[in-house]
């Protein structure tokens, strides 16, 4: 009986061991399955990250420019394109001639509200930007910055053709036309062309007879401000151009140059 009992206990131990071993194997399988699942999930995440990075890279390089190109707003009249629709809207006014912002003082119209605001300063006399060097005031910060270069001597705009430098980009652009021979501003009356709009406007007064520069002393009118300035010296007696040979003074440089021929003996207008 003792033998049978002992054998029965051995069987139980073996069964218990077998069950425990099976449980251990099952646990091991579960762990391995979990690890496999995690590893698979890890690979998926890495793949997703890689795809995301590649997408970001495309956006930073060629992709972003393509997207921007699709979103650019192009003028149907001249082909010029803009990043913002509002800029295209303002640009189109050049072609349509639309000027919705009108000055209540003089009736002059403008395409942009900001331009009207600056114009109004002419009527109000407002000049918020003052030079600390000479006290001169300006209604625009850009005009003030340009003026400051007179004091600093800065001339950051350089001609690549001849090396001459300028304190304003507009002055450089005008100068470049002396090299190219470009004269984009043409008189509609006589066909004469000019390299700047100011020269054309000045020329147009010959046709219109307009003389907007009036002498405050005698009321005489002139079509150019330099002519008025020269005329004013007849009232003030100012003679800023002085001969270095004899000390005689003149109201304009051309009169001094003519006088200098007395000393040099030069006779440029001699008949042959």
VOPAGU-2260 file (C-alpha; in pm, 1 decimal, decimal comma):
REM VOPAGU-2260
SITE   aa  ch    i         X         Y         Z
SITE  UNK   A    0       0,0       0,0       0,0
SITE  UNK   A    1     284,7     231,5      87,5
SITE  UNK   A    2     435,8     163,1    -253,0
SITE  UNK   A    3     113,6     247,6    -435,2
SITE  UNK   A    4      77,1     571,9    -232,5
SITE  UNK   A    5     435,7     673,4    -309,1
SITE  UNK   A    6     380,0     603,4    -679,1
SITE  UNK   A    7      61,0     810,1    -669,7
SITE  UNK   A    8     249,9    1101,3    -511,6
SITE  UNK   A    9     517,1    1077,1    -783,0
SITE  UNK   A   10     248,9    1095,3   -1049,5
SITE  UNK   A   11     102,3    1401,8    -881,3
SITE  UNK   A   12     442,4    1568,7    -865,5
SITE  UNK   A   13     501,1    1483,8   -1230,9
SITE  UNK   A   14     158,4    1616,4   -1327,0
SITE  UNK   A   15     215,4    1929,7   -1123,3
SITE  UNK   A   16     553,6    1977,6   -1285,0
SITE  UNK   A   17     405,9    1916,7   -1630,2
SITE  UNK   A   18     124,8    2166,6   -1567,1
SITE  UNK   A   19     367,7    2425,5   -1434,6
SITE  UNK   A   20     595,5    2365,5   -1731,0
SITE  UNK   A   21     300,4    2409,1   -1967,7
SITE  UNK   A   22     203,5    2731,4   -1786,6
SITE  UNK   A   23     559,5    2854,9   -1816,5
SITE  UNK   A   24     563,6    2771,0   -2189,1
SITE  UNK   A   25     229,5    2947,9   -2233,5
SITE  UNK   A   26     362,2    3254,6   -2050,0
SITE  UNK   A   27     676,0    3246,7   -2263,3
SITE  UNK   A   28     462,9    3231,2   -2579,1
SITE  UNK   A   29     254,4    3526,1   -2458,0
SITE  UNK   A   30     569,7    3726,5   -2378,5
SITE  UNK   A   31     718,4    3643,7   -2718,5
SITE  UNK   A   32     388,0    3733,7   -2886,0
SITE  UNK   A   33     379,2    4064,8   -2697,4
SITE  UNK   A   34     740,5    4134,4   -2786,1
SITE  UNK   A   35     668,0    4054,6   -3150,3
SITE  UNK   A   36     365,4    4283,1   -3140,1
SITE  UNK   A   37     570,0    4562,1   -2982,9
SITE  UNK   A   38     850,3    4513,1   -3232,4
SITE  UNK   A   39     597,9    4528,6   -3519,1
SITE  UNK   A   40     441,6    4842,4   -3366,6
SITE  UNK   A   41     791,0    4992,3   -3329,4
SITE  UNK   A   42     864,9    4924,9   -3698,2
SITE  UNK   A   43     533,0    5083,4   -3798,1
SITE  UNK   A   44     613,6    5392,7   -3592,4
SITE  UNK   A   45     960,9    5419,3   -3746,9
SITE  UNK   A   46     809,0    5384,7   -4094,3
SITE  UNK   A   47     547,3    5651,4   -4014,0
SITE  UNK   A   48     821,4    5883,2   -3878,4
SITE  UNK   A   49    1033,3    5831,2   -4190,4
SITE  UNK   A   50     738,4    5906,7   -4417,0
SITE  UNK   A   51     660,8    6220,0   -4211,9
SITE  UNK   A   52    1022,6    6339,6   -4237,6
SITE  UNK   A   53    1027,8    6278,2   -4612,4
SITE  UNK   A   54     702,5    6471,8   -4644,9
SITE  UNK   A   55     847,2    6760,4   -4440,8
SITE  UNK   A   56    1163,9    6751,8   -4651,6
SITE  UNK   A   57     958,1    6774,5   -4970,1
SITE  UNK   A   58     772,2    7072,3   -4829,5
SITE  UNK   A   59    1098,8    7242,7   -4739,1
SITE  UNK   A   60    1248,8    7188,3   -5086,2
SITE  UNK   A   61    1064,9    7148,5   -5413,3
SITE  UNK   A   62     721,3    7078,6   -5274,0
SITE  UNK   A   63     674,8    7413,5   -5099,4
SITE  UNK   A   64     763,8    7608,5   -5413,1
SITE  UNK   A   65     516,3    7407,0   -5615,6
SITE  UNK   A   66     246,9    7477,9   -5358,4
SITE  UNK   A   67     334,0    7843,7   -5356,7
SITE  UNK   A   68     334,3    7852,7   -5734,1
SITE  UNK   A   69     -18,2    7713,0   -5731,7
SITE  UNK   A   70    -124,2    7978,0   -5482,1
SITE  UNK   A   71      32,9    8277,9   -5658,3
SITE  UNK   A   72    -196,3    8539,2   -5805,5
SITE  UNK   A   73    -105,3    8644,7   -6157,9
SITE  UNK   A   74    -206,5    8959,7   -6344,5
SITE  UNK   A   75    -383,5    8869,1   -6667,8
SITE  UNK   A   76    -274,0    9198,0   -6825,4
SITE  UNK   A   77     104,8    9187,7   -6784,8
SITE  UNK   A   78     183,9    8847,9   -6628,0
SITE  UNK   A   79     327,5    8984,7   -6303,3
SITE  UNK   A   80     253,1    8754,9   -6008,3
SITE  UNK   A   81     197,7    8817,4   -5637,2
SITE  UNK   A   82     195,4    8607,6   -5320,7
SITE  UNK   A   83    -116,2    8779,1   -5186,2
SITE  UNK   A   84    -448,0    8845,8   -5356,2
SITE  UNK   A   85    -470,2    9196,3   -5206,4
SITE  UNK   A   86    -139,2    9293,9   -5373,2
SITE  UNK   A   87    -273,7    9180,5   -5709,7
SITE  UNK   A   88    -587,9    9386,2   -5643,7
SITE  UNK   A   89    -377,8    9699,8   -5585,1
SITE  UNK   A   90    -164,4    9621,8   -5890,9
SITE  UNK   A   91    -470,7    9588,4   -6115,9
SITE  UNK   A   92    -555,2    9953,0   -6042,8
SITE  UNK   A   93    -251,5   10050,6   -6253,1
SITE  UNK   A   94    -420,4    9890,4   -6554,8
SITE  UNK   A   95    -777,0   10000,1   -6476,0
SITE  UNK   A   96    -680,3   10350,1   -6363,0
SITE  UNK   A   97    -903,0   10307,9   -6059,0
SITE  UNK   A   98    -827,7   10552,8   -5774,5
SITE  UNK   A   99   -1091,2   10507,3   -5506,2
SITE  UNK   A  100    -931,3   10726,6   -5236,9
SITE  UNK   A  101    -996,9   11097,0   -5299,5
SITE  UNK   A  102    -860,5   11397,6   -5112,5
SITE  UNK   A  103   -1143,7   11611,7   -4970,6
SITE  UNK   A  104    -923,5   11923,5   -4986,3
SITE  UNK   A  105    -813,9   11928,6   -5350,9
SITE  UNK   A  106    -992,0   11636,0   -5518,4
SITE  UNK   A  107    -674,5   11444,7   -5607,1
SITE  UNK   A  108    -730,0   11066,5   -5611,2
SITE  UNK   A  109    -508,9   10773,0   -5514,3
SITE  UNK   A  110    -504,8   10396,2   -5559,1
SITE  UNK   A  111    -410,7   10329,0   -5197,7
SITE  UNK   A  112    -534,0   10465,9   -4867,0
SITE  UNK   A  113    -174,5   10502,3   -4741,4
SITE  UNK   A  114     -86,5   10729,6   -5034,7
SITE  UNK   A  115    -386,3   10950,1   -4955,8
SITE  UNK   A  116    -273,4   10965,1   -4592,3
SITE  UNK   A  117      72,2   11088,6   -4695,0
SITE  UNK   A  118     -84,9   11337,3   -4938,2
SITE  UNK   A  119    -302,8   11484,6   -4663,0
SITE  UNK   A  120      14,6   11591,1   -4481,3
SITE  UNK   A  121      69,5   11845,8   -4761,0
SITE  UNK   A  122    -253,4   12017,3   -4654,1
SITE  UNK   A  123    -204,9   11972,7   -4278,9
SITE  UNK   A  124     166,6   12055,0   -4291,2
SITE  UNK   A  125     236,6   11755,9   -4068,1
SITE  UNK   A  126     601,1   11641,2   -4077,3
SITE  UNK   A  127     659,5   11393,5   -3795,0
SITE  UNK   A  128    1016,0   11291,1   -3890,3
SITE  UNK   A  129    1274,2   11552,3   -3785,4
SITE  UNK   A  130    1648,4   11549,4   -3851,7
SITE  UNK   A  131    1849,3   11589,7   -3530,0
SITE  UNK   A  132    2142,5   11735,0   -3727,4
SITE  UNK   A  133    1977,3   12028,5   -3904,0
SITE  UNK   A  134    1618,0   12031,8   -3780,0
SITE  UNK   A  135    1463,6   11968,4   -4123,1
SITE  UNK   A  136    1136,5   11772,6   -4105,1
SITE  UNK   A  137     976,5   11516,7   -4336,7
SITE  UNK   A  138     635,5   11356,8   -4378,5
SITE  UNK   A  139     778,7   11014,0   -4469,2
SITE  UNK   A  140    1034,4   10800,7   -4286,6
SITE  UNK   A  141    1185,5   10699,6   -4624,5
SITE  UNK   A  142    1248,0   11066,9   -4711,8
SITE  UNK   A  143    1398,4   11120,5   -4368,5
SITE  UNK   A  144    1633,7   10822,1   -4411,5
SITE  UNK   A  145    1740,6   10949,6   -4754,5
SITE  UNK   A  146    1809,3   11293,1   -4606,9
SITE  UNK   A  147    2024,2   11152,0   -4325,2
SITE  UNK   A  148    2269,8   11021,5   -4584,7
SITE  UNK   A  149    2354,1   11384,0   -4670,1
SITE  UNK   A  150    2497,0   11418,1   -4318,6
SITE  UNK   A  151    2658,5   11074,8   -4299,0
SITE  UNK   A  152    2790,5   11085,9   -4657,3
SITE  UNK   A  153    2667,7   10729,6   -4707,0
SITE  UNK   A  154    2621,5   10629,4   -5071,0
SITE  UNK   A  155    2524,2   10262,2   -5068,7
SITE  UNK   A  156    2391,1   10241,7   -5426,1
SITE  UNK   A  157    2681,9   10183,3   -5667,9
SITE  UNK   A  158    2677,9   10175,1   -6048,5
SITE  UNK   A  159    2840,1    9852,4   -6172,8
SITE  UNK   A  160    2927,4   10020,2   -6503,6
SITE  UNK   A  161    3137,3   10313,4   -6382,4
SITE  UNK   A  162    3155,3   10275,8   -6004,5
SITE  UNK   A  163    2974,4   10602,3   -5928,8
SITE  UNK   A  164    2775,7   10584,6   -5604,9
SITE  UNK   A  165    2447,6   10739,4   -5494,4
SITE  UNK   A  166    2260,4   10794,6   -5170,5
SITE  UNK   A  167    1925,6   10689,0   -5321,3
SITE  UNK   A  168    1828,5   10388,2   -5531,9
SITE  UNK   A  169    1611,3   10611,6   -5753,4
SITE  UNK   A  170    1916,5   10826,6   -5831,8
SITE  UNK   A  171    2111,3   10514,3   -5934,0
SITE  UNK   A  172    1823,6   10394,8   -6155,4
SITE  UNK   A  173    1812,3   10734,8   -6324,7
SITE  UNK   A  174    2192,0   10731,5   -6369,3
SITE  UNK   A  175    2184,3   10384,5   -6528,1
SITE  UNK   A  176    1981,8   10529,0   -6815,0
SITE  UNK   A  177    2285,1   10741,6   -6907,7
SITE  UNK   A  178    2462,6   10412,3   -6985,9
SITE  UNK   A  179    2170,2   10235,8   -7151,6
SITE  UNK   A  180    2035,8   10542,0   -7334,5
SITE  UNK   A  181    1686,6   10449,4   -7218,8
SITE  UNK   A  182    1429,9   10730,4   -7234,2
SITE  UNK   A  183    1099,6   10574,0   -7132,7
SITE  UNK   A  184     899,5   10895,2   -7084,5
SITE  UNK   A  185     770,0   11035,9   -7413,8
SITE  UNK   A  186     585,0   11361,9   -7478,8
SITE  UNK   A  187     247,4   11297,8   -7642,5
SITE  UNK   A  188     255,2   11642,6   -7805,6
SITE  UNK   A  189     588,1   11640,0   -7991,1
SITE  UNK   A  190     730,7   11289,2   -7940,3
SITE  UNK   A  191    1041,3   11402,0   -7750,2
SITE  UNK   A  192    1162,0   11145,0   -7494,9
SITE  UNK   A  193    1315,7   11183,6   -7149,4
SITE  UNK   A  194    1495,8   10963,7   -6900,1
SITE  UNK   A  195    1282,4   11072,6   -6603,9
SITE  UNK   A  196     918,0   11159,6   -6541,5
SITE  UNK   A  197    1018,7   11489,6   -6376,1
SITE  UNK   A  198    1197,1   11600,5   -6695,7
SITE  UNK   A  199     889,9   11508,4   -6900,5
SITE  UNK   A  200     659,7   11699,8   -6663,3
SITE  UNK   A  201     891,2   12000,3   -6683,4
SITE  UNK   A  202     891,0   11977,1   -7064,6
SITE  UNK   A  203     509,5   11951,9   -7082,0
SITE  UNK   A  204     482,4   12302,4   -6935,3
SITE  UNK   A  205     624,4   12435,8   -7264,0
SITE  UNK   A  206     311,7   12301,7   -7436,8
SITE  UNK   A  207      60,2   12389,9   -7162,8
SITE  UNK   A  208     213,6   12728,4   -7074,2
SITE  UNK   A  209     184,0   12636,8   -6706,0
SITE  UNK   A  210     405,2   12839,9   -6468,9
SITE  UNK   A  211     345,3   12698,8   -6122,2
SITE  UNK   A  212     648,0   12861,4   -5952,3
SITE  UNK   A  213     547,4   13214,4   -5853,0
SITE  UNK   A  214     771,8   13484,1   -5712,4
SITE  UNK   A  215     634,7   13608,4   -5379,0
SITE  UNK   A  216     796,1   13949,0   -5435,6
SITE  UNK   A  217     664,2   14048,6   -5777,7
SITE  UNK   A  218     422,4   13771,9   -5879,9
SITE  UNK   A  219     621,5   13661,5   -6185,7
SITE  UNK   A  220     570,8   13293,0   -6276,0
SITE  UNK   A  221     818,5   13028,9   -6393,1
SITE  UNK   A  222     784,6   12679,3   -6530,8
SITE  UNK   A  223    1087,3   12549,0   -6335,6
SITE  UNK   A  224    1184,5   12596,0   -5971,2
SITE  UNK   A  225    1554,9   12664,3   -6058,6
SITE  UNK   A  226    1438,1   12957,8   -6272,1
SITE  UNK   A  227    1243,8   13096,9   -5976,6
SITE  UNK   A  228    1544,0   13051,4   -5745,8
SITE  UNK   A  229    1763,8   13238,1   -5993,7
SITE  UNK   A  230    1504,0   13515,4   -6025,9
SITE  UNK   A  231    1479,6   13556,3   -5647,4
SITE  UNK   A  232    1845,7   13666,2   -5640,4
SITE  UNK   A  233    1746,0   13977,0   -5835,2
SITE  UNK   A  234    1537,2   14073,1   -5530,7
SITE  UNK   A  235    1779,5   13960,6   -5260,0
SITE  UNK   A  236    2096,2   14080,4   -5436,2
SITE  UNK   A  237    2263,4   13746,2   -5366,9
SITE  UNK   A  238    2561,2   13669,4   -5593,6
SITE  UNK   A  239    2706,7   13335,6   -5485,9
SITE  UNK   A  240    2942,9   13280,6   -5781,9
SITE  UNK   A  241    3269,8   13474,2   -5739,7
SITE  UNK   A  242    3561,6   13513,2   -5981,0
SITE  UNK   A  243    3889,1   13390,7   -5829,3
SITE  UNK   A  244    4087,8   13631,5   -6049,8
SITE  UNK   A  245    3926,2   13967,3   -5973,8
SITE  UNK   A  246    3667,6   13898,1   -5702,2
SITE  UNK   A  247    3366,4   14002,6   -5911,6
SITE  UNK   A  248    3046,5   13811,7   -5822,9
SITE  UNK   A  249    2752,2   13684,8   -6026,0
SITE  UNK   A  250    2401,7   13552,0   -5963,2
SITE  UNK   A  251    2451,7   13235,4   -6170,7
SITE  UNK   A  252    2736,0   13004,1   -6275,1
SITE  UNK   A  253    2680,1   13064,9   -6647,7
SITE  UNK   A  254    2745,9   13439,7   -6598,9
SITE  UNK   A  255    3066,8   13359,8   -6409,0
SITE  UNK   A  256    3182,4   13119,6   -6685,5
SITE  UNK   A  257    3118,6   13389,2   -6945,0
SITE  UNK   A  258    3315,0   13643,1   -6736,3
SITE  UNK   A  259    3613,9   13408,0   -6695,1
SITE  UNK   A  260    3680,5   13434,2   -7069,7
SITE  UNK   A  261    3788,8   13795,4   -7008,9
SITE  UNK   A  262    4081,0   13658,7   -6806,5
SITE  UNK   A  263    4157,2   13351,2   -7016,6
SITE  UNK   A  264    4114,0   13521,9   -7353,9
SITE  UNK   A  265    3904,1   13229,9   -7469,6
SITE  UNK   A  266    3679,8   13304,7   -7767,6
SITE  UNK   A  267    3464,9   12996,9   -7826,0
SITE  UNK   A  268    3222,3   13162,6   -8065,7
SITE  UNK   A  269    3461,5   13276,6   -8341,5
SITE  UNK   A  270    3339,8   13293,6   -8701,2
SITE  UNK   A  271    3558,6   13120,7   -8960,6
